[in-house]
């Protein structure tokens, strides 16, 4: 069964997730050289997920109004 278009959440893909899949965790560990081919995939160490903070644009608008 599919979800009706009116019930879908459009912001779900934009929001950052706090849990990574196993494949994503392995990729992050490879980048930091903490995992090599042949290492067990179960019991992986924790990987920090960077939080993305959106910048507010209020200051830029106020600066334009003043000039």
C-alpha positions in Angstrom: 0.0 0.0 0.0 1.3 3.5 -0.9 1.0 6.7 1.1 -1.3 9.4 -0.2 0.6 12.4 -1.6 -1.2 14.7 0.9 0.2 12.7 3.8 3.9 12.6 2.7 6.3 14.7 4.7 8.4 16.8 2.3 10.8 18.0 5.0 11.8 14.4 5.9 14.6 14.3 3.4 15.9 17.7 4.4 16.1 17.0 8.1 19.4 15.5 9.4 19.2 12.0 10.8 20.7 11.0 14.1 21.3 7.4 13.1 23.5 6.2 10.2 23.0 2.9 8.4 25.8 0.3 8.7 27.1 1.1 5.2 27.2 4.8 6.1 29.1 4.1 9.3 31.6 2.0 7.5 32.2 4.8 5.0 32.8 7.3 7.8 35.2 4.9 9.5 37.1 4.3 6.3 37.5 8.1 5.8 39.0 8.3 9.3 41.1 5.1 8.8 39.4 3.3 11.7 38.1 0.4 9.6 39.8 -1.7 7.0 38.6 -4.4 4.6 38.2 -7.7 6.5 37.3 -6.2 9.8 34.0 -7.4 11.3 30.9 -5.4 10.4 29.2 -6.2 13.7 30.1 -4.2 16.8 31.3 -1.1 14.9 32.5 1.8 17.0 30.3 4.9 17.4 30.5 7.6 14.7 29.5 11.2 15.4 26.9 12.6 13.1 27.5 16.3 12.3 24.6 18.6 13.0 23.8 21.0 10.3 22.7 24.4 11.6 20.9 26.8 9.3 22.1 30.3 9.4 19.6 33.1 9.9 19.5 35.8 7.3 18.0 38.6 9.5 21.2 40.6 9.8 21.8 40.8 6.1 18.3 42.2 5.5 18.7 44.8 8.2 22.0 45.9 6.7 20.4 46.4 3.3 17.6 48.5 4.8 20.0 50.8 6.6 22.0 51.7 3.5 
